[in-house]
């Protein structure tokens, strides 16, 4: 499968072996992906019971992100997460991420406008999963180091599975803090590395500044690795893989060793898909997009979904069914009407013959009576069919009202959830009776009772005329209140 990755504001098609620059109009034929910088993501780690269903995981993650992750309830976010089952603790370790809609638009919104959609929007640190065989990854622990002009991070992978990342200073940030221009900074890091003897006397001051910043960044990475050790048993690091435009930073391994990080720590340059070292960085993100459906760990923050074919929309089938019913009604009515006209003509013909041949009246009277009976039976059938047609027409006319009721029911649930998020209220249950009524069992502390009143006022402002609460019961230091909402 080919995929399109957008790089430096241009689309490139990747078939697993080589890149091809294409026009924006051609991108629509392929699976399209774009990167977002990790520094735009808000992250939160927490645990949830292992018994939580996949559907509830998504709901609970969103609640946690708003309640504990510092999300602004007045802004729209794209939220996704990866989960790790901790069997010994009977819980999931969740690493959740969110990006504000306006930040997402600033990063990739123009691409979505040019193409009409984006199938996949993801951060670079998750892409290295595509380098490992799925379901049969080697038992190895890798530390990926990516240092780019605007983004830099360390990503930790255990047995081919992403288990964490840590943002560090990018080239532009280091350049700003040291006063070293970016081009020269690249030369220092990727050519001279971190060996003091590689620098001239005139460069010693620059080296000392650079060394100080690198030490602080290595300290951050080691702290994150040690934090993950308690969950995943990361005893040592086998490889340090550099994703730095085909270069490495000589001497960086020794910095990690000086902080007590154990393992071989073999320095390697990122490789992917038999591409040249400088193309491997782009190659790994394109390979992630190309194999996205096959991967176990996925992050996708797109809000720009591809439009479904017309036949996949429910409204299309509703309309098609209505057209088919109308056609059937018309066909039946036409058939019966033609039958009635034919019988009318036959009856008239016989009556004329009866008038003309009065002498054989008995014979033709019998024929007329038989025809008349057929006509009466067919008339009853026509009347019954007309009644059925009226019933069908009423059913067709009722379809839009059914759709409206469905929308009203969904809107009520969305308003309730939005209100609960806004005022940080927890619930034990939400019982909805169609679009007519919903009962929310709210659980709160004493100091939160004012929030319940604000929540009720919020629902009134949303246009619900009947918002009331039953008796508030105090139980185990908490207040339980059943709030009823009706249009």
Buried (B, 14 or more C-beta within 10 A) or exposed (E): EBBBBBBEEEBBBBBBEEBEEBEBEBBBEBBBBBBBBBEBBBBBBBBBEEEBEEEEBBEBBBBBBBBEBEBEEEEEBBBBBBBBEBEEEEBBBBBBBBBBBEBBBEBBBEBBEBBEBBBBBBBBBBBBBBBBEEEEBEEBBBBBBBBBBEBBBBBBBBBBBBBBBBBBBBBBBBBEEBEBEBEEBBEBBBEBBBEEEBBEEEBEEBBEBBBEBBEEBBEBBBEBBEBBEEBBEBEEBBBBBBBBBBBBBBBBBEBBEEBEBEBEBEBEBBBBBEBEBEBBBBBBBBBBBBBBEEBEBBBBBBBBEBEEEEEEEEEEEBEEEBEEBBEEBEEBBEEBEEBBEEBEEBBEEBEEBBEEEEEEEEEBEEBBEEBEEBBEEBBEBBEEBBEEBEEBBEEBEEBEEEEEBEEBBEBBBEBBBBBBBBBBBBBEEBEBEEBEBBBBBBBBEEEBEEBBEEBBEBBEEBEBEEBEBEEEEEEEEBBBBBBBBBE
